[in-house]
């Protein structure tokens, strides 16, 4: 286990990132929807000793908030990587338990685009609203989930956990999450996600954006070339 576990919380706005962060810390450190104040608008870092472990926890802005531009999100994600220097051991992807909607899927795609495929090695899925589980538990929920969600779980090495954030005093759920993170860190050889990995992901994203821009411009030029012929035929 690392001397200090550096953990980053990511996910869609309203998924329960800040509430989950508070549950992990055992105190109200991050602003959440229940607090009546505005939710996380920029990266925020807290450190705490939890279950005999030193934890550095970073909460991030919602990655599908329409009020946040892509440039703003890139800036905040870069900031979050720097806040956990030399990089996070775990990226905890927080997902609201329920239908894996198109919006949820797009948020996940945005996360992979921002962090790159290398991030999958360091990602743990954390489902929220565990109080809504039936007797089958989280394992049955994942087993019966739609294909897109099962694919995501597979991408993350089958790593997932569930929180009931209405029970902050239930420290057992926190210990189990940290145990799973420790196991993942051990499998990764105490390695962590790095700023170089983020820079490489950023480079790939920029190249993809440039390719799409070029394709769009070519389509516009093609349309403009064909437009006079269209009018002549009328």
ABEGO torsion letter per residue (X at the ends): XBABBBBBBBEBBGAGAAAAAAAAAGBBABBBAAAGBBBBABBBBBBBBBGGBBBBBBBBBBAABAABBAAAAAAAAAAAAAAAOAEBABBBBBBBBEBBBAAAAAAAAAAAAAAEAAAAAABBBBBBGAAABBAAEAAAAAAABBAAAAAAAAAAGGBBBBBBAABAABAAAAAAAAAAAAAAAAAAGGBBBBAAAAAAAAAAAAAAAAAAAAAAAAAAAAAAAAAAAAAAAX
